Structure formats: structure tokens, C-alpha cells
Amino acid sequence: MEAIPLQTRTLYAELLDRLRARQASRGLKDLPGSFIDKTVKGRRYIYFQHSEPGGRTRQTYVGPFGERLAALLHRHRDERTDALREAAADERLCAQIRAGGTAAPDGATARVLGAFADAGVFAADAVLVGTHAFAALGTALGWRWDREAARTLDIDLASVQLAVENAPRANLPDALARLEMGFLPVPALDPRSPETSFKVRGDALRVDLVAPLVGRPHTKPVYIPALGAHAAPLPFLDYLIAEAMEAAVPSGSGILVRIPQPARFAVHKLIVAVERPRAEHAKAAKDLRQAAALAAVLDSEGLRGDVSLAVESFVSKGRGWAGRFRSGLARLAKAHPEAARHFEAGA
């Protein structure tokens, strides 16, 4: 791993601020479609035209053309022009950040993450987890990981199964369908169970939706109302996505995502490495590499206290949790002896 130059870190901070401002000012200019007019029996009427999942074009009636609609169309045109100008500036900023040595996902993955952001998936409290989150954490911390530790074709999203009134909502399956990339639900082993994964036909690109396990261990998919989809329940996920933070992905004009807090991500990777079955030895080794890299970077950035707090939070949840952490730490000490000391203060 290698530190990213200070100038590039500064550019990243600027991009993150710009993406937050863009998110806060979303409005008329961000509608995914355009206004058109039709003349019927000599009268002019306004419709809004947009594409539905599957490519079908739909027109929604707005109203007869008049002074108020004329002002709306004028404002839409001006805001869209300003938005295009800002997007061009952000594209240049992202290019500068990538040129400074930061990681960015491949084009297909960036398209999916961008579609999720546009559809409000991250605004609905979804959190990017897994290796893509690890890559984003490196950029946020100002470091570039070794390529092997940050390589994946899976996009993992986590969310909590809460049905909160007036909470932001999105539709994850629709967002994937609008991309027209060939995403199809992956059938579950039990044909009676709903799908929790989507995969591109003939490609390795895959989206997996997961949620915290609540109650006794089980594998029954749980429904996520905020995303309109089902997720596979996983233990310890509630710990991982607590205190999630915003991050910028420097692709296109920038993508605002939510990722786990870095110290919690590192601790969680120790636990995942222990919980994996023997058949997933290579994945467990990757978990340990990521935990070691993150802990080392947090130490060099003067954030070792974050690791201590994350460890204390985990082991305080009970004897079983503490035992799993000790097992993970022991395995890390064998694979990466120099990294284990970063976790020991909070143990």
C-alpha cells in the first residue's frame, strides 16, 4: 500500500463536499426525463417523458401550457444547464483525483453504483460493504491499496429491515433494470425463498443484498422496505454498518456512497475470517489482509484510538463476541504478526 499525495487528498475532500452539496440540492433538474408538449385541438399540453425499467417510454400528463408551466419549464432548462456545467467540473475533478493515484471501480461497477445513488439507494440508508467498501475506505483515508487486496466483481449492499414511516425509499430492482445491463435475479437454493442477489447474464458482475441477522440464526431472506427487495441475513452486520459514513467514488462526475466506519470494518474482517468455512480459505486470507492494511493505515494516520474503541465496542457485546475477536486476532497474528499489535490495545 502507498500514501496518496496531499494535493490529491485535498481534491478528494473537495469532491466529497461538492457531492454532498449536490445531494442536498437535488430537485427539478435531477428528474430522470424531459418535458415535452403536445398540441390537441389547437391547445398546447405539457407531458413529462421518462423511461421505465425494460426500456419502455412513459409519458405523464402535467397540465395545459400556461404562465405557471412556462415558468416551470424555464426553471428546469436553466437548472439543467447549471447542473451539466457542474457535472463537467466534477468530471475533471474526478480525473485529477484518479491521476493522483486513487483507486476507482471498473466502468460496469461504476455504472451500477451511480444508478444506486441516483435512485436514492444510499439515501435510503443502504451501505456499501465488502471489497468495494474497502477500496473506497482507502481513498477516503488517503491511501492506495495493493491491487490484490481490493479486487472483486461483487457489489455488496447492506441495509436494515426497518419500515419507518416517511423514511427515504428506493427500488433496487428497478434501478438495476433501468441500466439495461442484463441483471437477473439469482434463484435461491430453496425455490420458495425470494432472491437476494442479482447477476449479469453471461458476466461475473453481481449484486448481493444483505441485512443484519435478528434473533436466532437463520437463513430466511428478510424484506427491506426501503429498497423494495429481500436480503440475506448475516451475523455481526449490525456492528459493521453502525456509524456508517459518506464517501466519494471518483468515477464519472463522482458518486456519493455510504461505507462502514474504517475501524469497525477492520474488526469485522477479523471476525469474518474466523466464521468462514474451510472451503473459503482464500477469502479468509483476503479478509485478514484487509484488516491488517486498514489497521496499519489508521495507526499511521494517528487514528489508533479508533481501532481501540471499535474493539471495545465489539467485545463488550458478550462472551461469545469477545471469544470470536480473540480467535480472529490469533489468526491475524499468524498471518500478519506486525499487524496484530494495532488491535491489542482494545482487546
C-alpha positions as CSV (number, residue, x, y, z in Angstrom):
1,M,0.0,0.0,0.0
2,E,1.1,3.6,-0.6
3,A,0.1,7.0,0.7
4,I,-1.7,9.3,-1.8
5,P,-0.2,12.8,-2.3
6,L,-1.5,15.6,-0.1
7,Q,-2.7,17.5,-3.2
8,T,-4.9,14.6,-4.2
9,R,-6.3,14.2,-0.7
10,T,-7.3,17.8,-0.9
11,L,-9.0,17.3,-4.2
12,Y,-10.9,14.3,-2.8
13,A,-12.1,16.4,0.2
14,E,-13.4,19.0,-2.3
15,L,-15.2,16.3,-4.4
16,L,-16.9,14.9,-1.2
17,D,-18.1,18.4,-0.3
18,R,-19.4,19.0,-3.8
19,L,-21.2,15.7,-3.9
20,R,-22.8,16.4,-0.5
21,A,-24.0,19.8,-1.8
22,R,-25.3,18.2,-5.0
23,Q,-27.3,15.7,-2.9
24,A,-28.7,18.4,-0.7
25,S,-29.9,20.4,-3.7
26,R,-31.5,17.6,-5.7
27,G,-34.7,18.8,-7.3
28,L,-36.3,19.6,-10.6
29,K,-33.0,19.4,-12.5
30,D,-32.5,15.8,-11.4
31,L,-35.7,14.4,-12.7
32,P,-34.8,11.4,-15.0
33,G,-36.6,12.5,-18.1
34,S,-37.7,15.6,-20.1
35,F,-40.7,17.7,-20.6
36,I,-42.5,17.6,-24.0
37,D,-45.5,19.3,-25.4
38,K,-48.4,18.2,-27.5
39,T,-51.0,20.2,-29.4
40,V,-54.5,18.7,-29.2
41,K,-57.3,20.6,-31.0
42,G,-55.3,23.8,-31.1
43,R,-54.4,23.7,-27.4
44,R,-50.9,23.0,-26.0
45,Y,-50.4,20.4,-23.3
46,I,-47.3,19.5,-21.3
47,Y,-46.2,15.9,-20.5
48,F,-43.2,14.5,-18.7
49,Q,-41.5,11.7,-20.6
50,H,-39.2,9.1,-19.0
51,S,-38.0,5.5,-19.4
52,E,-39.3,2.7,-17.3
53,P,-37.4,-0.5,-16.4
54,G,-37.1,-2.6,-19.5
55,G,-36.8,0.4,-21.8
56,R,-40.5,1.3,-22.1
57,T,-41.1,5.0,-22.6
58,R,-43.8,6.5,-20.4
59,Q,-45.5,10.0,-20.6
60,T,-47.1,11.5,-17.6
61,Y,-49.6,14.4,-18.1
62,V,-48.6,17.6,-16.3
63,G,-51.2,20.1,-17.5
64,P,-52.2,22.7,-20.1
65,F,-49.5,25.1,-21.1
66,G,-49.8,28.4,-19.3
67,E,-47.8,31.0,-17.4
68,R,-47.1,28.8,-14.4
69,L,-45.9,25.9,-16.5
70,A,-43.9,28.2,-18.8
71,A,-42.0,29.4,-15.7
72,L,-41.5,25.7,-14.6
73,L,-40.1,24.7,-18.0
74,H,-37.8,27.8,-18.0
75,R,-36.5,26.9,-14.5
76,H,-36.0,23.3,-15.5
77,R,-34.0,24.3,-18.5
78,D,-31.8,26.8,-16.5
79,E,-31.2,24.3,-13.7
80,R,-30.4,21.5,-16.1
81,T,-27.8,23.8,-17.8
82,D,-26.2,24.7,-14.5
83,A,-26.2,21.0,-13.5
84,L,-24.4,20.0,-16.7
85,R,-21.8,22.7,-16.1
86,E,-21.2,21.5,-12.5
87,A,-21.1,17.9,-13.7
88,A,-18.4,18.7,-16.2
89,A,-16.3,20.4,-13.5
90,D,-16.8,17.4,-11.2
91,E,-15.7,15.0,-14.0
92,R,-12.5,17.0,-14.3
93,L,-12.0,16.9,-10.6
94,C,-12.5,13.1,-10.6
95,A,-10.0,12.7,-13.4
96,Q,-7.5,14.7,-11.4
97,I,-8.1,12.5,-8.3
98,R,-7.6,9.3,-10.3
99,A,-4.4,10.8,-11.9
100,G,-3.2,11.3,-8.4
101,G,-3.2,7.6,-7.7
102,T,-6.5,6.8,-6.2
103,A,-8.5,3.7,-7.0
104,A,-11.7,3.7,-9.0
105,P,-14.0,0.8,-9.8
106,D,-14.3,-0.5,-13.3
107,G,-16.8,1.0,-15.7
108,A,-19.6,-1.5,-15.2
109,T,-19.4,-1.3,-11.4
110,A,-19.3,2.5,-11.5
111,R,-22.5,2.4,-13.6
112,V,-24.3,0.3,-11.0
113,L,-23.1,2.4,-8.1
114,G,-24.1,5.6,-9.9
115,A,-27.6,4.1,-10.7
116,F,-28.0,3.3,-7.0
117,A,-27.0,6.8,-5.9
118,D,-29.4,8.4,-8.5
119,A,-32.2,6.1,-7.4
120,G,-31.7,7.1,-3.7
121,V,-30.5,3.7,-2.6
122,F,-27.7,5.2,-0.4
123,A,-30.1,8.0,0.8
124,A,-32.4,5.2,2.0
125,D,-29.6,4.1,4.4
126,A,-28.0,1.3,2.3
127,V,-24.3,0.8,3.0
128,L,-21.7,-0.4,0.5
129,V,-19.8,-3.2,2.2
130,G,-17.3,-5.8,1.1
131,T,-14.2,-5.2,-1.0
132,H,-15.7,-2.1,-2.9
133,A,-16.2,-0.5,0.5
134,F,-12.6,-1.4,1.4
135,A,-11.4,0.3,-1.8
136,A,-13.5,3.4,-1.0
137,L,-12.1,3.5,2.5
138,G,-8.5,3.6,1.2
139,T,-9.3,6.6,-0.9
140,A,-11.1,8.3,2.0
141,L,-8.1,7.7,4.3
142,G,-5.7,8.9,1.6
143,W,-4.1,5.5,0.7
144,R,-3.9,3.2,-2.3
145,W,-4.2,-0.5,-1.5
146,D,-2.4,-3.3,-3.2
147,R,-4.3,-4.4,-6.2
148,E,-4.9,-8.0,-5.0
149,A,-6.5,-6.8,-1.7
150,A,-9.0,-4.6,-3.5
151,R,-10.0,-6.8,-6.4
152,T,-13.6,-8.1,-6.7
153,L,-16.6,-8.3,-9.1
154,D,-19.2,-8.5,-6.4
155,I,-21.1,-5.4,-5.2
156,D,-22.3,-6.0,-1.6
157,L,-25.0,-3.8,-0.1
158,A,-26.2,-3.9,3.5
159,S,-29.4,-2.4,4.9
160,V,-31.6,-2.6,8.0
161,Q,-35.0,-4.1,7.7
162,L,-36.9,-1.2,9.2
163,A,-40.3,0.1,7.9
164,V,-40.1,3.6,9.2
165,E,-42.9,6.0,8.3
166,N,-41.8,8.8,5.9
167,A,-38.2,7.4,5.6
168,P,-36.5,7.7,2.3
169,R,-37.3,4.9,-0.1
170,A,-35.8,3.5,-3.3
171,N,-36.3,0.5,-5.5
172,L,-33.2,-1.5,-6.0
173,P,-34.5,-4.0,-8.6
174,D,-35.9,-1.1,-10.7
175,A,-32.6,0.7,-10.6
176,L,-30.8,-2.4,-11.9
177,A,-33.5,-2.9,-14.6
178,R,-33.1,0.7,-15.9
179,L,-29.4,0.1,-16.5
180,E,-30.3,-2.5,-19.2
181,M,-27.1,-4.4,-18.4
182,G,-28.8,-7.8,-18.2
183,F,-29.2,-8.1,-14.5
184,L,-31.4,-11.0,-13.5
185,P,-32.3,-12.3,-10.0
186,V,-30.2,-15.3,-8.9
187,P,-32.6,-18.1,-7.8
188,A,-32.3,-19.2,-4.2
189,L,-31.4,-22.8,-3.3
190,D,-34.9,-23.1,-1.9
191,P,-37.3,-22.2,-4.7
192,R,-39.8,-20.9,-2.1
193,S,-37.4,-18.2,-1.0
194,P,-37.1,-14.8,-2.6
195,E,-33.9,-13.8,-4.4
196,T,-31.3,-11.7,-2.6
197,S,-28.8,-11.5,-5.4
198,F,-28.7,-10.2,-9.0
199,K,-26.3,-11.1,-11.7
200,V,-25.5,-10.0,-15.2
201,R,-26.3,-12.7,-17.7
202,G,-23.0,-14.2,-19.0
203,D,-20.8,-12.0,-16.8
204,A,-19.3,-12.2,-13.3
205,L,-20.7,-8.9,-12.2
206,R,-23.1,-9.5,-9.3
207,V,-25.0,-7.5,-6.6
208,D,-25.7,-9.1,-3.2
209,L,-28.1,-7.6,-0.7
210,V,-27.5,-8.4,3.0
211,A,-29.1,-7.4,6.3
212,P,-28.3,-7.8,10.0
213,L,-29.4,-11.1,11.5
214,V,-32.1,-10.5,14.1
215,G,-32.9,-13.2,16.7
216,R,-31.8,-16.8,16.4
217,P,-29.6,-17.9,13.5
218,H,-31.5,-18.5,10.3
219,T,-31.0,-18.2,6.5
220,K,-34.5,-17.0,5.6
221,P,-34.3,-13.8,3.4
222,V,-35.7,-10.7,5.0
223,Y,-37.6,-7.9,3.3
224,I,-36.1,-4.4,3.2
225,P,-39.0,-2.0,2.7
226,A,-36.7,1.0,2.0
227,L,-35.2,-0.8,-1.0
228,G,-38.1,-2.9,-2.3
229,A,-36.0,-6.1,-2.2
230,H,-35.0,-9.0,0.0
231,A,-31.7,-9.5,1.7
232,A,-29.7,-12.5,3.2
233,P,-29.4,-12.2,7.0
234,L,-25.8,-12.1,8.3
235,P,-24.5,-12.1,11.9
236,F,-22.4,-9.2,13.2
237,L,-23.5,-7.0,10.3
238,D,-25.3,-4.6,12.6
239,Y,-22.0,-3.9,14.2
240,L,-20.3,-3.2,10.8
241,I,-22.8,-0.7,9.5
242,A,-23.4,1.2,12.7
243,E,-21.9,4.7,12.4
244,A,-21.6,4.4,8.5
245,M,-20.1,7.4,6.8
246,E,-20.3,9.1,3.4
247,A,-17.5,8.7,0.8
248,A,-16.9,9.8,-2.7
249,V,-16.2,7.4,-5.6
250,P,-14.1,9.3,-8.2
251,S,-15.8,7.9,-11.3
252,G,-17.7,9.9,-13.9
253,S,-18.8,13.1,-12.2
254,G,-18.4,11.4,-8.7
255,I,-20.7,9.1,-6.8
256,L,-21.7,9.7,-3.2
257,V,-22.0,6.4,-1.3
258,R,-22.2,5.2,2.3
259,I,-19.5,2.9,3.7
260,P,-18.7,1.4,7.1
261,Q,-16.5,3.3,9.6
262,P,-12.9,2.1,8.9
263,A,-12.0,0.7,12.4
264,R,-15.3,-1.2,12.6
265,F,-14.6,-2.6,9.1
266,A,-11.2,-3.8,10.2
267,V,-12.5,-5.5,13.3
268,H,-15.4,-7.1,11.4
269,K,-12.9,-8.6,8.9
270,L,-11.2,-10.4,11.7
271,I,-14.5,-12.0,12.7
272,V,-15.5,-12.8,9.1
273,A,-12.2,-14.6,8.6
274,V,-12.9,-16.9,11.5
275,E,-16.5,-17.5,10.6
276,R,-15.8,-18.6,7.0
277,P,-15.9,-22.3,6.3
278,R,-12.6,-24.2,5.4
279,A,-13.6,-24.1,1.7
280,E,-13.3,-20.3,1.7
281,H,-9.7,-20.3,2.8
282,A,-8.6,-17.8,0.1
283,K,-11.4,-15.4,1.1
284,A,-10.4,-15.7,4.7
285,A,-6.8,-14.8,3.8
286,K,-8.1,-11.8,1.9
287,D,-10.2,-10.7,5.0
288,L,-7.0,-10.8,7.1
289,R,-5.0,-8.8,4.6
290,Q,-7.7,-6.1,4.5
291,A,-7.9,-6.0,8.3
292,A,-4.1,-5.7,8.6
293,A,-3.9,-3.0,5.9
294,L,-6.7,-0.8,7.5
295,A,-5.3,-1.1,11.0
296,A,-1.8,-0.1,9.8
297,V,-3.1,2.9,7.9
298,L,-5.3,4.0,10.9
299,D,-2.2,3.8,13.1
300,S,0.0,5.8,10.6
301,E,-2.8,8.5,10.4
302,G,-2.9,8.9,14.2
303,L,-6.2,7.1,14.5
304,R,-5.2,4.0,16.5
305,G,-7.7,5.1,19.2
306,D,-10.5,4.5,16.7
307,V,-9.4,0.8,16.5
308,S,-9.3,0.6,20.3
309,L,-12.8,2.0,20.5
310,A,-14.1,-0.4,17.7
311,V,-12.6,-3.4,19.5
312,E,-14.1,-2.4,22.9
313,S,-17.5,-1.9,21.3
314,F,-17.3,-5.4,19.8
315,V,-16.0,-7.4,22.8
316,S,-18.4,-5.6,25.1
317,K,-21.4,-7.3,23.4
318,G,-20.8,-10.6,25.2
319,R,-18.6,-13.5,25.9
320,G,-19.2,-15.1,22.5
321,W,-18.3,-11.9,20.7
322,A,-15.1,-11.5,22.7
323,G,-14.1,-15.1,22.0
324,R,-14.6,-14.6,18.3
325,F,-12.4,-11.5,18.4
326,R,-9.6,-13.3,20.2
327,S,-9.8,-16.1,17.6
328,G,-9.6,-13.6,14.8
329,L,-6.7,-11.8,16.4
330,A,-4.8,-15.0,16.9
331,R,-5.3,-15.9,13.2
332,L,-4.1,-12.4,12.2
333,A,-1.0,-12.8,14.4
334,K,-0.1,-15.9,12.5
335,A,-0.7,-14.4,9.0
336,H,0.5,-10.8,9.7
337,P,2.4,-10.6,13.0
338,E,3.2,-6.9,12.7
339,A,-0.5,-6.0,12.3
340,A,-1.9,-7.7,15.4
341,R,-0.4,-5.1,17.8
342,H,-2.8,-2.5,16.2
343,F,-5.8,-4.3,17.7
344,E,-4.4,-5.4,21.1
345,A,-5.0,-2.1,23.0
346,G,-8.7,-2.5,22.9
347,A,-8.8,-6.3,23.5
